[in-house]
């Protein structure tokens, strides 16, 4: 089977708490006892494959280049997208559209509405960057590389959960707990996590999750804030946002999930603002 189907199969088995098996002969399979079959890969690369855009058949090894550079039906955007044109369509219609596109001839006032949407998205990215930059000036910062290990909940229908070992940060002990949103029938799955303080100390913090130096997951960072008290020792649940949502299967397939958490203690002067 192909690599993406293999990863999806292993993730399904973990969610169902079953031993993964071959869908054809039902023999046990896992990442330790399976390996790439290079001879079959090479043979398959020469077999004809169908382009999803034009249905043209060509050798599989040429498919990627065809889809990206040669196919006349490949999806493209208008070159005036930067000034607000939202047109998307097949490559063979691109020139006709751009010759007739209204955006180059619009007045400044007409373009303002389109540009405002672009500016808002750009501002959101700038605000996130500036927020993280400001947090790095805080006096008390803790960086911890975590390994989240899977376990099954005690619910009537056991749920796949993850939990890190206890770690020290800002003079306190913490753990990170995570659960999977979605089951074996879900096309897309999401990992949602929370930060848990193991003491009973009043502490106001901001935190964010990044990929570990030992992982290649691409994570979109999001900053969250939580005030911990003797009565509230768990943060809200937050989604771990992956740039490619399908990467969640590969993450679930692994024996452990490797992440990096940064916790910033909010100074009292910031609390008063």
Secondary structure, DSSP 4 states (H G I P E B T S, - for coil): --HHHHHHHHHHHHHHT---B-TTT--B--TTT----HHHHHHHHTSEEE-TTT--EEEHHHHHHIIIII-TT-EEE-GGGGGT---EEEGGGHHHHHHH-SGGG--HHHHHHHHHHHHHHHHHHHHHHHHHHHHTTSS-EEEEEEEEEEEE--SSS--EEEEPPPEEETTEEEEEEEEEES-TT-SS-EEEEEEEESS---EEEEEEEEE-TT----B----EEEEE-SS--BPPPEE--BSSTTHHHHHHHSSEEEEEEEEEEPPHHHHT-
